Amino acid sequence: MKPSIKKHFIVPFLMLFLITINAQKDQKIGLVLSGGGAKGLAHIGALKVIEEAGVEIDFVGGTSMGAIVGGLYAAGYSATELDSIFRTTNLPELIQDNVPRSAKTFYEKDDADRYALTLPFDEFKVSFPPGISSGQNVFNEFVRLLFHVKDVRDFNQLPIPFLCIATDVESGAQILLDKGYLPEAIMASGTLPSLFEPMEIDGKVLIDGGVVNNYPIDEVRALGADIIIGVDVQHGLSNRDALGSATEILLQINNYRTVKDMVEKRKKTDIYINPPIDDFSVIDFDKINDIINSGGLAAEENLQALYGLATREVRIKNKPVSSSDSLTINRLLLKGNDRYTRGYIKGKLRFNLGDKISFEKLSQGMSNLAATENFKAIRYELVSNGLGTDLILKLIEKPEKMYLRAGAHYDDLFKSAALMNITRKGLLFKDDVGSFDIILGDNIRYNAEYYVDKGTYWSFGVNSSFADFDTEIDFDLIRSNFEVDQGFGVSEINLDVSDLTNQIYLQTVVREEFAVSLGIEHKLLRYSTRTLNQVAPESDMAFNPSPSFRTFFEDSNFFSTYGRLRFDTYDDSYFPKSGLFFDGDFHVYLLSSDFNDNFKEFSVAKARMGAAFGILPGLSLNIESEGGFKLGTSGVTSFDFVLGGFGSQRLNNFVPFFGYDFLSLPGNSFVKAFARLDYEVAPKNHLMLTANIANVEDDIFRTGEWFTEPDFSGYGVGYGFESFLGPVQIFYSFSPQVDDGNLFISVGYWF
């Protein structure tokens, strides 16, 4: 071929090649990420391959988990950064929305450790929550991760223009979210029905966008995208074996339409990435590594097509996102707090305006509010104001004021019991709560409480409770404490204990973990038995003037003032793995109806302290010490300390002690040390070894006996299980000083 002919062919070819490249430069690439719950984590693996191929995205659109991953990517996070964020986050724990025990006040801690079931009971109608989780912890995390774009209200102004889809739950209409507060938008798009409660934005109640549009390809093209890369983590219709949860069934119903829609949408997708996610469910967040890897493998099958797009002129890559660890909030704006005062809400947040605080402290404040269970949703925006940051707190108060609560329990002292509770919030004033427990079973009991919760300010409360039980005890214990005839000829009696206590108190909390109480108390205390009447000679019947043929050892009203100091950072009250504990109480008994004619003013002081910490993975140690003593010369012995038995429900000065049966070791003063090794052999299953030692008798602090070698010791081997009713615990207890061991069983929360 002649040179002129070669030139004739080469020049047009080069011109055509340059025109193709220039045309490709002008083409915009859009990324569409579908919804799919946990399966949407595959988007991250696909994004890593897309980035590594040199493809730069111009627009991002997503639904549900696609909106979450896409929103973070559009805000400037690289695929590698997203991979690190999601792999290091405990997603199941985040989604479960468990409020940490540290976020609860002592009122709320007591409630959480007592009731197995709580349901709204407004207007005498029981209702159920619309979702398993409120999504509060997830939302807190979105706010932290997206703090660097907090002032962007038009999503076209993000590093990559972005949109996502939600569904109006009232009309079923598609809602396009391309403006607003980005954490709220992606949260609304990802509110998976039955898993999360609906999200409210601008007066609309929104749920997962996958209900109406799970693959927003047309919306991304409308932004200006010429080429579409789509990552689709939806799957076809499932068979009956795969429909194992309410969430899966709801998605199956929704998939009737999306499967049909995807036939056309797939044709519109230029590069279609479809990870193999059929083996995963929408709630398999604990399989994050496998799901992310599946997305990468699917994207690698499209590498040649991705490399073809990578011939574009690549802009300078964004710098890594510099996430802030702290912020300064200098103004608090509240919306929606009709029933609760500003002081109440500010007190729960637990930080001062103008102070530099961590995001962890901000999240803790939101958890404090969530722990009150007074709010259906707690959403907030952070907005720059020049000097710092505005916190715009948007509260949706729960419409229900009344709650029905229930529990069940069995133990060796109070026996079987069923608990029913009615709780009414806003009973008389804002910020107040009224509660009434009725306990039916082998022993009828009740507990009534009313309090006004003012947080760090002084709160006011009134409490009335009645407890009753009976147990077999050594008759020598009664003879040593009360003036009883020696001639009955019995070694054991059945002792009935009844306690009616009424309190009026003031309380303030420095934090959720620390509370100070001051109050006055009335107590009607009765110790009695029928055993002696059954064996007493007729000549001795005068000893018991009661027409019910019951012998009373104590039947007095006592009036006292008291102070109490509590500190509790245990992560769990029954199986603590970390934290500190202190409970100190000082009572001054001023008056009595004096049944035994021996009353003089006296005082009783007692304290219990402890610590829990991990030793090895799954193995923790809980150590505690406690003690108490009586001050004064009064002959009243009804408030002496009596050690023995097992339990978490403290009544008067009865103190649990392994190795001895209930009410075995009396004295007006005592010291005790306790240790427990807890090995969690499987989630919620505990093997425990316990040991305790004690000195108990009269005046051991005056005689120095408290500092000598322990007189009493006991040990226990047990198993514990965290059930929906509360902890199930079985202990075999023994002591070198006692011939027979004891088997203690407890089922459910103590109350």
Sequence and secondary structure as in RCSB ss.txt:
>XXXX:A:sequence
MKPSIKKHFIVPFLMLFLITINAQKDQKIGLVLSGGGAKGLAHIGALKVIEEAGVEIDFVGGTSMGAIVGGLYAA
GYSATELDSIFRTTNLPELIQDNVPRSAKTFYEKDDADRYALTLPFDEFKVSFPPGISSGQNVFNEFVRLLFHVK
DVRDFNQLPIPFLCIATDVESGAQILLDKGYLPEAIMASGTLPSLFEPMEIDGKVLIDGGVVNNYPIDEVRALGA
DIIIGVDVQHGLSNRDALGSATEILLQINNYRTVKDMVEKRKKTDIYINPPIDDFSVIDFDKINDIINSGGLAAE
ENLQALYGLATREVRIKNKPVSSSDSLTINRLLLKGNDRYTRGYIKGKLRFNLGDKISFEKLSQGMSNLAATENF
KAIRYELVSNGLGTDLILKLIEKPEKMYLRAGAHYDDLFKSAALMNITRKGLLFKDDVGSFDIILGDNIRYNAEY
YVDKGTYWSFGVNSSFADFDTEIDFDLIRSNFEVDQGFGVSEINLDVSDLTNQIYLQTVVREEFAVSLGIEHKLL
RYSTRTLNQVAPESDMAFNPSPSFRTFFEDSNFFSTYGRLRFDTYDDSYFPKSGLFFDGDFHVYLLSSDFNDNFK
EFSVAKARMGAAFGILPGLSLNIESEGGFKLGTSGVTSFDFVLGGFGSQRLNNFVPFFGYDFLSLPGNSFVKAFA
RLDYEVAPKNHLMLTANIANVEDDIFRTGEWFTEPDFSGYGVGYGFESFLGPVQIFYSFSPQVDDGNLFISVGYW
F
>XXXX:A:secstr
  HHHHHHHHHHHHHHHHHHHHHHHH  EEEEE   GGGGGHHHHHHHHHHHTT   SEEEEETHHHHHHHHHHT
T  HHHHHHHHHTS HHHHHHT   GGGS HHHHHHHTT SEEEE GGG     SEEE  HHHHHHHHHHTGGGT
T  BGGGSSS EEEEEEETTT  EEEE BS HHHHHHHHT  TEEE  EEETTEEEEEGGGT SS HHHHHHHT 
SEEEEE        GGG  SHHHHHHHHHHHHHHHHHHHHHHH SEEE    TTS TT GGGHHHHHHHHHHHHH
TTHHHHHHHTTS            SEEEEEEEEEES SSS HHHHHHHH   TTSEEEHHHHHHHHHHHHHTT E
EEEEEEEEE SSSEEEEEEEEE S  EEEEEEEEEETTTEEEEEEEEEEESSSSTTEEEEEEEEEESS EEEEEE
EE  TTS EEEEEEEEEEEEEEEEHHHHHHHS   STT  SEEEEEEEEEEEEEEEEEEEETTEEEEEEEEEEEE
EEEESHHHHHS GGGGGG   TT  EEEEEEEEEEEEEEEEEE  S SSS SSEEEEEEEEEEEEEE  TTS   
 EEEEEEEEEEEEEEETTEEEEEEEEEEEEES     TT EEE B  S   TTEE BTTS SS EEESEEEEEEE
EEEEEEETTEEEEEEEEEEEEETTHHHHTGGGSS SEEEEEEEEEEEETTEEEEEEEEE TT SS EEEEEES  
 
